[in-house]
Amino acid sequence: MSDLNTSITAVTVYADRARVTRSGKARLAPGANTLVLSGLPTSLDADSVRVKGRGAGARIAGSEVAAA
């Protein structure tokens, strides 16, 4: 399990919410890997989380939002 350091790269503010985009980079070994993003706000709507990745052979098998 590896911590993924991210930074906020974009923010869009709406009347009732905000969309915050975070980006980070990681070099991963071939095979299954787990990345952890910590320090997210406790008011985060778990159903709003989206994950994407790219790279040769990259595939995201799933994502999970859990309280620390």
All heavy atoms as a GROMACS GRO file, in nm:
protein
  476
    1MET      N    1   0.085  -0.116   0.000
    1MET     CA    2   0.000   0.000   0.000
    1MET      C    3   0.090   0.124   0.000
    1MET      O    4   0.182   0.134   0.079
    1MET     CB    5  -0.090   0.000   0.124
    1MET     CG    6  -0.204   0.092   0.110
    1MET     SD    7  -0.330   0.086   0.240
    1MET     CE    8  -0.337  -0.079   0.296
    2SER      N    9   0.062   0.217  -0.090
    2SER     CA   10   0.143   0.337  -0.102
    2SER      C   11   0.056   0.461  -0.089
    2SER      O   12  -0.053   0.466  -0.144
    2SER     CB   13   0.211   0.342  -0.239
    2SER     OG   14   0.293   0.230  -0.259
    3ASP      N   15   0.107   0.561  -0.015
    3ASP     CA   16   0.038   0.690  -0.008
    3ASP      C   17   0.064   0.764  -0.138
    3ASP      O   18   0.177   0.770  -0.185
    3ASP     CB   19   0.090   0.774   0.109
    3ASP     CG   20   0.038   0.724   0.242
    3ASP    OD1   21  -0.076   0.674   0.246
    3ASP    OD2   22   0.110   0.736   0.341
    4LEU      N   23  -0.041   0.821  -0.196
    4LEU     CA   24  -0.029   0.899  -0.317
    4LEU      C   25  -0.041   1.046  -0.281
    4LEU      O   26  -0.145   1.088  -0.229
    4LEU     CB   27  -0.137   0.860  -0.418
    4LEU     CG   28  -0.139   0.940  -0.548
    4LEU    CD1   29  -0.008   0.921  -0.625
    4LEU    CD2   30  -0.257   0.898  -0.634
    5ASN      N   31   0.065   1.122  -0.302
    5ASN     CA   32   0.060   1.265  -0.277
    5ASN      C   33  -0.008   1.332  -0.395
    5ASN      O   34   0.028   1.307  -0.510
    5ASN     CB   35   0.202   1.322  -0.260
    5ASN     CG   36   0.266   1.273  -0.133
    5ASN    OD1   37   0.202   1.264  -0.030
    5ASN    ND2   38   0.393   1.238  -0.141
    6THR      N   39  -0.108   1.415  -0.366
    6THR     CA   40  -0.182   1.484  -0.470
    6THR      C   41  -0.182   1.634  -0.442
    6THR      O   42  -0.154   1.677  -0.330
    6THR     CB   43  -0.328   1.436  -0.478
    6THR    OG1   44  -0.394   1.466  -0.355
    6THR    CG2   45  -0.336   1.287  -0.507
    7SER      N   46  -0.213   1.709  -0.544
    7SER     CA   47  -0.232   1.852  -0.527
    7SER      C   48  -0.359   1.892  -0.602
    7SER      O   49  -0.400   1.827  -0.698
    7SER     CB   50  -0.112   1.930  -0.579
    7SER     OG   51  -0.090   1.903  -0.716
    8ILE      N   52  -0.421   1.998  -0.556
    8ILE     CA   53  -0.542   2.048  -0.620
    8ILE      C   54  -0.501   2.117  -0.750
    8ILE      O   55  -0.416   2.206  -0.750
    8ILE     CB   56  -0.617   2.144  -0.527
    8ILE    CG1   57  -0.667   2.068  -0.404
    8ILE    CG2   58  -0.734   2.211  -0.601
    8ILE    CD1   59  -0.728   2.154  -0.297
    9THR      N   60  -0.561   2.073  -0.860
    9THR     CA   61  -0.527   2.129  -0.990
    9THR      C   62  -0.639   2.212  -1.051
    9THR      O   63  -0.616   2.284  -1.147
    9THR     CB   64  -0.487   2.018  -1.089
    9THR    OG1   65  -0.593   1.922  -1.097
    9THR    CG2   66  -0.360   1.947  -1.042
   10ALA      N   67  -0.760   2.200  -0.996
   10ALA     CA   68  -0.872   2.280  -1.047
   10ALA      C   69  -0.983   2.284  -0.943
   10ALA      O   70  -1.002   2.188  -0.869
   10ALA     CB   71  -0.926   2.221  -1.177
   11VAL      N   72  -1.055   2.396  -0.939
   11VAL     CA   73  -1.172   2.410  -0.852
   11VAL      C   74  -1.280   2.484  -0.929
   11VAL      O   75  -1.254   2.587  -0.991
   11VAL     CB   76  -1.138   2.490  -0.724
   11VAL    CG1   77  -1.263   2.510  -0.639
   11VAL    CG2   78  -1.030   2.420  -0.643
   12THR      N   79  -1.401   2.429  -0.928
   12THR     CA   80  -1.517   2.496  -0.985
   12THR      C   81  -1.619   2.510  -0.874
   12THR      O   82  -1.656   2.410  -0.812
   12THR     CB   83  -1.576   2.415  -1.102
   12THR    OG1   84  -1.474   2.391  -1.199
   12THR    CG2   85  -1.692   2.489  -1.167
   13VAL      N   86  -1.664   2.632  -0.848
   13VAL     CA   87  -1.759   2.657  -0.739
   13VAL      C   88  -1.898   2.676  -0.798
   13VAL      O   89  -1.918   2.756  -0.889
   13VAL     CB   90  -1.718   2.782  -0.658
   13VAL    CG1   91  -1.818   2.810  -0.548
   13VAL    CG2   92  -1.578   2.762  -0.600
   14TYR      N   93  -1.994   2.600  -0.744
   14TYR     CA   94  -2.135   2.610  -0.781
   14TYR      C   95  -2.211   2.668  -0.662
   14TYR      O   96  -2.156   2.681  -0.552
   14TYR     CB   97  -2.190   2.472  -0.816
   14TYR     CG   98  -2.118   2.406  -0.932
   14TYR    CD1   99  -2.018   2.311  -0.908
   14TYR    CD2  100  -2.148   2.437  -1.063
   14TYR    CE1  101  -1.951   2.250  -1.012
   14TYR    CE2  102  -2.081   2.376  -1.169
   14TYR     CZ  103  -1.983   2.283  -1.142
   14TYR     OH  104  -1.917   2.222  -1.245
   15ALA      N  105  -2.336   2.699  -0.680
   15ALA     CA  106  -2.416   2.758  -0.572
   15ALA      C  107  -2.428   2.665  -0.452
   15ALA      O  108  -2.431   2.712  -0.338
   15ALA     CB  109  -2.555   2.795  -0.624
   16ASP      N  110  -2.434   2.534  -0.474
   16ASP     CA  111  -2.457   2.440  -0.364
   16ASP      C  112  -2.345   2.339  -0.341
   16ASP      O  113  -2.357   2.250  -0.259
   16ASP     CB  114  -2.588   2.364  -0.389
   16ASP     CG  115  -2.586   2.285  -0.519
   16ASP    OD1  116  -2.504   2.317  -0.606
   16ASP    OD2  117  -2.668   2.193  -0.533
   17ARG      N  118  -2.235   2.352  -0.415
   17ARG     CA  119  -2.124   2.257  -0.399
   17ARG      C  120  -2.002   2.310  -0.473
   17ARG      O  121  -2.007   2.412  -0.539
   17ARG     CB  122  -2.163   2.120  -0.455
   17ARG     CG  123  -2.186   2.122  -0.606
   17ARG     CD  124  -2.252   1.994  -0.655
   17ARG     NE  125  -2.270   1.995  -0.797
   17ARG     CZ  126  -2.363   2.062  -0.863
   17ARG    NH1  127  -2.449   2.137  -0.798
   17ARG    NH2  128  -2.373   2.054  -0.993
   18ALA      N  129  -1.894   2.238  -0.462
   18ALA     CA  130  -1.772   2.270  -0.536
   18ALA      C  131  -1.714   2.142  -0.594
   18ALA      O  132  -1.724   2.035  -0.535
   18ALA     CB  133  -1.670   2.337  -0.445
   19ARG      N  134  -1.656   2.154  -0.711
   19ARG     CA  135  -1.587   2.041  -0.773
   19ARG      C  136  -1.438   2.067  -0.759
   19ARG      O  137  -1.386   2.168  -0.807
   19ARG     CB  138  -1.624   2.030  -0.920
   19ARG     CG  139  -1.550   1.920  -0.990
   19ARG     CD  140  -1.589   1.914  -1.136
   19ARG     NE  141  -1.517   1.809  -1.203
   19ARG     CZ  142  -1.535   1.776  -1.328
   19ARG    NH1  143  -1.622   1.842  -1.400
   19ARG    NH2  144  -1.467   1.679  -1.381
   20VAL      N  145  -1.370   1.977  -0.690
   20VAL     CA  146  -1.227   1.991  -0.667
   20VAL      C  147  -1.156   1.875  -0.738
   20VAL      O  148  -1.188   1.759  -0.716
   20VAL     CB  149  -1.194   1.988  -0.516
   20VAL    CG1  150  -1.045   1.998  -0.492
   20VAL    CG2  151  -1.270   2.098  -0.443
   21THR      N  152  -1.061   1.909  -0.823
   21THR     CA  153  -0.985   1.808  -0.896
   21THR      C  154  -0.844   1.802  -0.836
   21THR      O  155  -0.778   1.904  -0.821
   21THR     CB  156  -0.976   1.844  -1.045
   21THR    OG1  157  -1.108   1.855  -1.098
   21THR    CG2  158  -0.899   1.738  -1.122
   22ARG      N  159  -0.804   1.680  -0.799
   22ARG     CA  160  -0.669   1.657  -0.746
   22ARG      C  161  -0.596   1.567  -0.844
   22ARG      O  162  -0.655   1.478  -0.904
   22ARG     CB  163  -0.677   1.586  -0.611
   22ARG     CG  164  -0.735   1.670  -0.502
   22ARG     CD  165  -0.746   1.587  -0.373
   22ARG     NE  166  -0.782   1.670  -0.261
   22ARG     CZ  167  -0.695   1.727  -0.179
   22ARG    NH1  168  -0.567   1.704  -0.193
   22ARG    NH2  169  -0.737   1.803  -0.080
   23SER      N  170  -0.465   1.588  -0.856
   23SER     CA  171  -0.384   1.506  -0.945
   23SER      C  172  -0.258   1.463  -0.872
   23SER      O  173  -0.206   1.535  -0.787
   23SER     CB  174  -0.344   1.584  -1.070
   23SER     OG  175  -0.458   1.618  -1.145
   24GLY      N  176  -0.210   1.345  -0.907
   24GLY     CA  177  -0.087   1.294  -0.850
   24GLY      C  178  -0.025   1.194  -0.946
   24GLY      O  179  -0.091   1.145  -1.037
   25LYS      N  180   0.101   1.164  -0.925
   25LYS     CA  181   0.171   1.067  -1.009
   25LYS      C  182   0.234   0.960  -0.921
   25LYS      O  183   0.278   0.988  -0.810
   25LYS     CB  184   0.282   1.135  -1.089
   25LYS     CG  185   0.231   1.226  -1.196
   25LYS     CD  186   0.347   1.282  -1.276
   25LYS     CE  187   0.295   1.371  -1.388
   25LYS     NZ  188   0.404   1.420  -1.474
   26ALA      N  189   0.237   0.839  -0.973
   26ALA     CA  190   0.300   0.729  -0.901
   26ALA      C  191   0.364   0.634  -1.001
   26ALA      O  192   0.308   0.609  -1.108
   26ALA     CB  193   0.197   0.654  -0.817
   27ARG      N  194   0.480   0.583  -0.967
   27ARG     CA  195   0.542   0.476  -1.045
   27ARG      C  196   0.507   0.345  -0.974
   27ARG      O  197   0.537   0.329  -0.855
   27ARG     CB  198   0.692   0.493  -1.050
   27ARG     CG  199   0.737   0.604  -1.139
   27ARG     CD  200   0.888   0.592  -1.161
   27ARG     NE  201   0.936   0.695  -1.247
   27ARG     CZ  202   0.941   0.686  -1.380
   27ARG    NH1  203   0.899   0.577  -1.440
   27ARG    NH2  204   0.986   0.786  -1.453
   28LEU      N  205   0.444   0.257  -1.047
   28LEU     CA  206   0.396   0.133  -0.988
   28LEU      C  207   0.466   0.013  -1.050
   28LEU      O  208   0.495   0.011  -1.170
   28LEU     CB  209   0.245   0.120  -1.006
   28LEU     CG  210   0.162   0.237  -0.951
   28LEU    CD1  211   0.017   0.220  -0.989
   28LEU    CD2  212   0.178   0.247  -0.801
   29ALA      N  213   0.487  -0.087  -0.969
   29ALA     CA  214   0.543  -0.213  -1.017
   29ALA      C  215   0.434  -0.288  -1.092
   29ALA      O  216   0.315  -0.269  -1.066
   29ALA     CB  217   0.594  -0.296  -0.900
   30PRO      N  218   0.471  -0.374  -1.186
   30PRO     CA  219   0.370  -0.456  -1.253
   30PRO      C  220   0.290  -0.538  -1.152
   30PRO      O  221   0.343  -0.578  -1.048
   30PRO     CB  222   0.452  -0.547  -1.344
   30PRO     CG  223   0.581  -0.474  -1.365
   30PRO     CD  224   0.606  -0.400  -1.235
   31GLY      N  225   0.164  -0.559  -1.180
   31GLY     CA  226   0.078  -0.637  -1.091
   31GLY      C  227  -0.016  -0.547  -1.015
   31GLY      O  228  -0.030  -0.429  -1.045
   32ALA      N  229  -0.079  -0.602  -0.915
   32ALA     CA  230  -0.178  -0.528  -0.837
   32ALA      C  231  -0.109  -0.431  -0.740
   32ALA      O  232  -0.008  -0.465  -0.679
   32ALA     CB  233  -0.266  -0.624  -0.759
   33ASN      N  234  -0.162  -0.311  -0.730
   33ASN     CA  235  -0.111  -0.208  -0.640
   33ASN      C  236  -0.228  -0.141  -0.571
   33ASN      O  237  -0.337  -0.133  -0.626
   33ASN     CB  238  -0.033  -0.101  -0.718
   33ASN     CG  239   0.094  -0.154  -0.778
   33ASN    OD1  240   0.197  -0.154  -0.713
   33ASN    ND2  241   0.088  -0.202  -0.902
   34THR      N  242  -0.205  -0.089  -0.451
   34THR     CA  243  -0.306  -0.012  -0.379
   34THR      C  244  -0.248   0.124  -0.347
   34THR      O  245  -0.137   0.133  -0.294
   34THR     CB  246  -0.345  -0.083  -0.247
   34THR    OG1  247  -0.398  -0.212  -0.278
   34THR    CG2  248  -0.448  -0.003  -0.171
   35LEU      N  249  -0.322   0.229  -0.382
   35LEU     CA  250  -0.281   0.366  -0.352
   35LEU      C  251  -0.379   0.425  -0.252
   35LEU      O  252  -0.500   0.399  -0.260
   35LEU     CB  253  -0.281   0.451  -0.479
   35LEU     CG  254  -0.182   0.408  -0.587
   35LEU    CD1  255  -0.203   0.490  -0.714
   35LEU    CD2  256  -0.040   0.423  -0.538
   36VAL      N  257  -0.329   0.505  -0.158
   36VAL     CA  258  -0.411   0.566  -0.055
   36VAL      C  259  -0.399   0.718  -0.064
   36VAL      O  260  -0.288   0.771  -0.069
   36VAL     CB  261  -0.368   0.519   0.086
   36VAL    CG1  262  -0.447   0.589   0.194
   36VAL    CG2  263  -0.382   0.369   0.097
   37LEU      N  264  -0.512   0.785  -0.068
   37LEU     CA  265  -0.516   0.932  -0.062
   37LEU      C  266  -0.567   0.968   0.076
   37LEU      O  267  -0.678   0.932   0.112
   37LEU     CB  268  -0.611   0.990  -0.167
   37LEU     CG  269  -0.557   1.003  -0.308
   37LEU    CD1  270  -0.542   0.869  -0.372
   37LEU    CD2  271  -0.647   1.092  -0.387
   38SER      N  272  -0.487   1.038   0.154
   38SER     CA  273  -0.530   1.076   0.288
   38SER      C  274  -0.541   1.228   0.297
   38SER      O  275  -0.500   1.299   0.205
   38SER     CB  276  -0.434   1.022   0.393
   38SER     OG  277  -0.302   1.060   0.363
   39GLY      N  278  -0.599   1.275   0.405
   39GLY     CA  279  -0.612   1.418   0.426
   39GLY      C  280  -0.727   1.481   0.350
   39GLY      O  281  -0.731   1.603   0.333
   40LEU      N  282  -0.822   1.400   0.304
   40LEU     CA  283  -0.938   1.455   0.233
   40LEU      C  284  -1.038   1.507   0.335
   40LEU      O  285  -1.042   1.462   0.449
   40LEU     CB  286  -1.001   1.348   0.144
   40LEU     CG  287  -0.909   1.293   0.034
   40LEU    CD1  288  -0.978   1.179  -0.039
   40LEU    CD2  289  -0.870   1.402  -0.062
   41PRO      N  290  -1.124   1.602   0.296
   41PRO     CA  291  -1.218   1.659   0.393
   41PRO      C  292  -1.321   1.556   0.443
   41PRO      O  293  -1.363   1.468   0.368
   41PRO     CB  294  -1.288   1.771   0.314
   41PRO     CG  295  -1.257   1.747   0.172
   41PRO     CD  296  -1.134   1.663   0.164
   42THR      N  297  -1.359   1.568   0.568
   42THR     CA  298  -1.458   1.476   0.625
   42THR      C  299  -1.596   1.498   0.565
   42THR      O  300  -1.680   1.409   0.572
   42THR     CB  301  -1.466   1.492   0.778
   42THR    OG1  302  -1.496   1.628   0.808
   42THR    CG2  303  -1.334   1.453   0.843
   43SER      N  304  -1.619   1.613   0.505
   43SER     CA  305  -1.749   1.642   0.443
   43SER      C  306  -1.759   1.589   0.300
   43SER      O  307  -1.857   1.611   0.231
   43SER     CB  308  -1.775   1.793   0.442
   43SER     OG  309  -1.673   1.859   0.370
   44LEU      N  310  -1.658   1.515   0.256
   44LEU     CA  311  -1.654   1.459   0.122
   44LEU      C  312  -1.775   1.369   0.098
   44LEU      O  313  -1.807   1.283   0.180
   44LEU     CB  314  -1.526   1.377   0.104
   44LEU     CG  315  -1.509   1.301  -0.026
   44LEU    CD1  316  -1.474   1.398  -0.138
   44LEU    CD2  317  -1.401   1.197  -0.012
   45ASP      N  318  -1.843   1.388  -0.015
   45ASP     CA  319  -1.954   1.300  -0.054
   45ASP      C  320  -1.892   1.179  -0.124
   45ASP      O  321  -1.842   1.189  -0.236
   45ASP     CB  322  -2.049   1.374  -0.148
   45ASP     CG  323  -2.165   1.290  -0.196
   45ASP    OD1  324  -2.173   1.170  -0.161
   45ASP    OD2  325  -2.249   1.344  -0.271
   46ALA      N  326  -1.894   1.065  -0.058
   46ALA     CA  327  -1.830   0.944  -0.111
   46ALA      C  328  -1.882   0.905  -0.249
   46ALA      O  329  -1.808   0.849  -0.330
   46ALA     CB  330  -1.848   0.829  -0.012
   47ASP      N  331  -2.008   0.936  -0.277
   47ASP     CA  332  -2.065   0.902  -0.408
   47ASP      C  333  -2.015   0.993  -0.520
   47ASP      O  334  -2.041   0.967  -0.637
   47ASP     CB  335  -2.218   0.907  -0.402
   47ASP     CG  336  -2.275   0.797  -0.315
   47ASP    OD1  337  -2.213   0.690  -0.306
   47ASP    OD2  338  -2.382   0.819  -0.256
   48SER      N  339  -1.945   1.099  -0.486
   48SER     CA  340  -1.897   1.192  -0.589
   48SER      C  341  -1.754   1.164  -0.632
   48SER      O  342  -1.704   1.227  -0.725
   48SER     CB  343  -1.907   1.336  -0.537
   48SER     OG  344  -1.808   1.360  -0.438
   49VAL      N  345  -1.688   1.070  -0.569
   49VAL     CA  346  -1.548   1.042  -0.599
   49VAL      C  347  -1.535   0.969  -0.732
   49VAL      O  348  -1.605   0.872  -0.759
   49VAL     CB  349  -1.484   0.957  -0.486
   49VAL    CG1  350  -1.343   0.916  -0.522
   49VAL    CG2  351  -1.486   1.035  -0.356
   50ARG      N  352  -1.444   1.019  -0.816
   50ARG     CA  353  -1.414   0.957  -0.945
   50ARG      C  354  -1.264   0.934  -0.951
   50ARG      O  355  -1.186   1.016  -0.906
   50ARG     CB  356  -1.455   1.048  -1.062
   50ARG     CG  357  -1.601   1.089  -1.062
   50ARG     CD  358  -1.690   0.969  -1.092
   50ARG     NE  359  -1.831   1.004  -1.088
   50ARG     CZ  360  -1.912   0.985  -0.984
   50ARG    NH1  361  -1.864   0.934  -0.873
   50ARG    NH2  362  -2.039   1.016  -0.988
   51VAL      N  363  -1.225   0.821  -1.009
   51VAL     CA  364  -1.084   0.784  -1.016
   51VAL      C  365  -1.051   0.750  -1.160
   51VAL      O  366  -1.128   0.684  -1.229
   51VAL     CB  367  -1.056   0.661  -0.927
   51VAL    CG1  368  -0.911   0.620  -0.935
   51VAL    CG2  369  -1.098   0.688  -0.784
   52LYS      N  370  -0.934   0.797  -1.206
   52LYS     CA  371  -0.888   0.755  -1.338
   52LYS      C  372  -0.737   0.746  -1.338
   52LYS      O  373  -0.670   0.806  -1.254
   52LYS     CB  374  -0.939   0.846  -1.449
   52LYS     CG  375  -0.885   0.986  -1.448
   52LYS     CD  376  -0.944   1.064  -1.565
   52LYS     CE  377  -0.895   1.208  -1.565
   52LYS     NZ  378  -0.948   1.281  -1.679
   53GLY      N  379  -0.686   0.667  -1.427
   53GLY     CA  380  -0.542   0.648  -1.437
   53GLY      C  381  -0.505   0.626  -1.582
   53GLY      O  382  -0.590   0.602  -1.666
   54ARG      N  383  -0.377   0.637  -1.608
   54ARG     CA  384  -0.330   0.612  -1.745
   54ARG      C  385  -0.190   0.557  -1.740
   54ARG      O  386  -0.118   0.571  -1.641
   54ARG     CB  387  -0.338   0.738  -1.829
   54ARG     CG  388  -0.256   0.851  -1.778
   54ARG     CD  389  -0.273   0.973  -1.863
   54ARG     NE  390  -0.204   1.082  -1.795
   54ARG     CZ  391  -0.209   1.204  -1.828
   54ARG    NH1  392  -0.282   1.240  -1.931
   54ARG    NH2  393  -0.143   1.295  -1.762
   55GLY      N  394  -0.154   0.493  -1.845
   55GLY     CA  395  -0.023   0.431  -1.856
   55GLY      C  396  -0.037   0.299  -1.928
   55GLY      O  397  -0.148   0.246  -1.942
   56ALA      N  398   0.073   0.248  -1.976
   56ALA     CA  399   0.072   0.122  -2.050
   56ALA      C  400   0.015   0.010  -1.964
   56ALA      O  401   0.068  -0.019  -1.857
   56ALA     CB  402   0.213   0.088  -2.096
   57GLY      N  403  -0.092  -0.050  -2.008
   57GLY     CA  404  -0.152  -0.162  -1.936
   57GLY      C  405  -0.223  -0.126  -1.808
   57GLY      O  406  -0.262  -0.213  -1.732
   58ALA      N  407  -0.242   0.004  -1.781
   58ALA     CA  408  -0.307   0.046  -1.657
   58ALA      C  409  -0.455   0.007  -1.658
   58ALA      O  410  -0.522   0.019  -1.759
   58ALA     CB  411  -0.293   0.196  -1.638
   59ARG      N  412  -0.502  -0.040  -1.543
   59ARG     CA  413  -0.642  -0.074  -1.527
   59ARG      C  414  -0.679  -0.053  -1.382
   59ARG      O  415  -0.609  -0.100  -1.292
   59ARG     CB  416  -0.666  -0.220  -1.564
   59ARG     CG  417  -0.815  -0.256  -1.567
   59ARG     CD  418  -0.828  -0.401  -1.596
   59ARG     NE  419  -0.808  -0.472  -1.470
   59ARG     CZ  420  -0.885  -0.572  -1.428
   59ARG    NH1  421  -0.980  -0.618  -1.501
   59ARG    NH2  422  -0.863  -0.627  -1.311
   60ILE      N  423  -0.786   0.018  -1.358
   60ILE     CA  424  -0.833   0.041  -1.221
   60ILE      C  425  -0.939  -0.063  -1.191
   60ILE      O  426  -1.042  -0.070  -1.258
   60ILE     CB  427  -0.888   0.184  -1.204
   60ILE    CG1  428  -0.774   0.283  -1.227
   60ILE    CG2  429  -0.951   0.202  -1.067
   60ILE    CD1  430  -0.816   0.427  -1.229
   61ALA      N  431  -0.913  -0.144  -1.091
   61ALA     CA  432  -1.005  -0.252  -1.056
   61ALA      C  433  -1.115  -0.205  -0.962
   61ALA      O  434  -1.220  -0.267  -0.955
   61ALA     CB  435  -0.928  -0.367  -0.992
   62GLY      N  436  -1.095  -0.094  -0.893
   62GLY     CA  437  -1.197  -0.044  -0.803
   62GLY      C  438  -1.146   0.072  -0.719
   62GLY      O  439  -1.028   0.103  -0.721
   63SER      N  440  -1.238   0.133  -0.649
   63SER     CA  441  -1.203   0.240  -0.556
   63SER      C  442  -1.294   0.230  -0.434
   63SER      O  443  -1.403   0.176  -0.443
   63SER     CB  444  -1.215   0.378  -0.621
   63SER     OG  445  -1.348   0.406  -0.654
   64GLU      N  446  -1.246   0.281  -0.323
   64GLU     CA  447  -1.322   0.273  -0.198
   64GLU      C  448  -1.296   0.400  -0.118
   64GLU      O  449  -1.182   0.449  -0.112
   64GLU     CB  450  -1.274   0.152  -0.119
   64GLU     CG  451  -1.337   0.136   0.015
   64GLU     CD  452  -1.279   0.015   0.091
   64GLU    OE1  453  -1.232  -0.079   0.025
   64GLU    OE2  454  -1.280   0.018   0.214
   65VAL      N  455  -1.400   0.454  -0.057
   65VAL     CA  456  -1.387   0.569   0.031
   65VAL      C  457  -1.411   0.519   0.174
   65VAL      O  458  -1.514   0.458   0.201
   65VAL     CB  459  -1.488   0.680  -0.004
   65VAL    CG1  460  -1.478   0.795   0.092
   65VAL    CG2  461  -1.466   0.728  -0.147
   66ALA      N  462  -1.314   0.542   0.262
   66ALA     CA  463  -1.325   0.493   0.400
   66ALA      C  464  -1.269   0.599   0.495
   66ALA      O  465  -1.173   0.667   0.461
   66ALA     CB  466  -1.250   0.362   0.416
   67ALA      N  467  -1.329   0.610   0.611
   67ALA     CA  468  -1.279   0.702   0.713
   67ALA      C  469  -1.154   0.643   0.776
   67ALA      O  470  -1.142   0.522   0.793
   67ALA     CB  471  -1.385   0.726   0.819
   68ALA      N  472  -1.062   0.730   0.807
   68ALA     CA  473  -0.935   0.683   0.867
   68ALA      C  474  -0.951   0.653   1.013
   68ALA      O  475  -1.032   0.696   1.083
   68ALA     CB  476  -0.828   0.789   0.848
   0.00000   0.00000   0.00000
